[in-house]
């Protein structure tokens, strides 16, 4: 039956096989990735200047690993979740302190008061003994260094770590926390310390 149909189609000049699909007459743009010269560059100095208008609190994130206490000044701290209780902070991927905190698996966020700018500066330097002359005890849940006289603290275990460009986003599960009333916060705005007044 099929052979008969093919002979008939040939006799009338019809095609017996499917030919190429019809060509779309409309021009189609070539698909490609966005080239580097097409991206709007953001100048790092301008990025820092503009975002410096956002006032933040100031903390010192501490931990205790086998080599002793470790810590660094951090202004990128925030509460993340109420249930479960989670907080977050960001740390540069080039930080030499972060591997020690990661190894400890826990940390304490020491929230600094208005008069503790010098304490923050001491923890902002790299390569020095940041705990020299600094009084501290052990946070109740993790044993991380709890700095003396801070108005508030949050004791955490590391729950997750995510990449975020040149920083890491650390999520901590809150194990214990505490605060003292009547102490104003240390603020950071446009490259200088300040205090809340109102």
N, C-alpha and C positions, 0 to 999 in steps of 0.2 A: 504493500500500500504506500509506504513511504517513498519507495523508488519511483512509483508511478507519479506521485506528487512532484518529485524533484524533476522528472522528465517534462512534466507539464509546465512548471515554472520556467525551465530553460527554454522551452519552445516559444514562450511569450516574452522572453527577455527579462524576466524578473530575477532579482538576486536570490541566490539559494543559501548564502551565509550572511551573518550579521557583519556589516561594515563598521568603520570607525564612527564613534559618536559624533553628532553634529558639533561644529565649533561654535562656541559662544562668541557672538560678535562684539560683546562689550569688553573693553580692556580691564584686566584685573591687576591690582597693585602687587608688587612683589612683597611677600611676607619676610620680615627680618626683625632682628632684635634692635632695641633702641641703642644707638651708638653713644659712646661716651661724650662726644661733643654736643649731643642733643639734650643732655641732662643739665638741669639748672644747678650749678655748683653752690654749695652753702659754705661760706668762709667760716672756718672754725672760730676765729676771733669774734665775728659777728654773731654766730650761734651762741657763744658763751655770753656776749654782752646782752643780747636780747633776753635770754633765759635767766640771766642774773637779776632781772626785774622781779622774778618770782621769789619771794622771801621763804626761807625754809628754817626749820629747826635744825639743831646741830647735835650729833650723837658721837659716842665712841663705841665701836663694836669690838668686844673683847672675847677671847677664848683662851683655853689652857690646854696645850698639847704636851707631848713628852719633853719638849725642849723648854717649857716654861710658859709664862703668860705672853699673849700676843694681842695686838689691837691696832686699830686705825680710826682716824676721824672720818665721819660719814654724815653727809647731809641728805643723802638720797634714801631716807628711811620713811616708811609709811605703814599704816595699818592696812590689812588686806581683806580679812574675813573675820566675822564674828563667830560663825558656827561652821567649821571648827575655828578656834582662835588662831589666826595666822597674821604674820607681819612680813614685810619684805624690805630688802635693801639692795642697792646696786654697788658692785665693786669692779674696778678696772681689771681686765684680764691680765694685765701686766703686774698686778699687785704682788709683792713678795709676802705679804701678810696673809692673803687669802688662802694659799695652800695649807698654812698652819691651822686656820679656822676650819677648813674643810676636813683636815685630818682629825681635828677634835670632834667633829660631828655636832657641835653645839656652840652657842654663842650667847652673850648678854649684850643687849643694847642699853648703853648708859646715856640717858637723855640729859644733856647739860643745862645748867642754870645760867642766868644772866651774867653772873660774875665769873664764869669758868672759861673765858676766852683763852687764857694762857694754857689751861689744861688741853683744850682743843688743839692749839698750836703745837704742843708737845707731841701729840699723837698724829699730827699731819706730816711730820718729817719722816724721811726714809733712811733706814740704816742706823739709827741711833737706838739707845736703850730707852724706849718710850716709857717704861715703868720706873725709871730712876726717880726716887723721891716721891712717888705717887702711892698714896695709901689706898689699899683695896682689901676686900674680903672675898668670900666665895658665894656666888649666887646659889640659892637653896636647891634648885633642881639639877643643875648641870655642873656646878662648881666653877663656872666661868668667872673671871674677875669682875667683881662688883665694886666700882670705884666709890670711894668715900665721898659723902656730901653731894652726890647727884640727886636732883629732885625726883627723878623717876627712873625706873629700870624695867626691862623686859627680858626674861630668861627663856631661851628657846633651844629646841633641837632642830637641826636642818631637815626640812621636809623635801625640798626640791631645789634644783639649780637649773636655770634656763639661760641660753645665750641671748644676748641683746647687743649686736654690733660689737663694739670694743669693750663692752662690759658684760658681767654676769649678773643675772637677776636671781637673788637668793631668797627663798621662801622658808620661813621658820615657823614651827608650831610652838605656840606659847605654852610653857610649862608652869611659869610663875611670874608674877609682876608686882610692882609696888610703886607708891608715889607719896611724896610729902606735900602738904598744902602750904600755900603762901609763898612759894618760890617761883619767880618769873622765869620764862625760857630764854635761852641764848638763841638769837636769831642771826641768820646770815643773809645779807641783801647787797647785791652789786659789789661783791668782793670785800665787804666789811662786816664786822659783828655789830649787832644792835640789840635792843631790848624792846619788849612790848610795853607800851604806856597807853592807858586808856581808862 
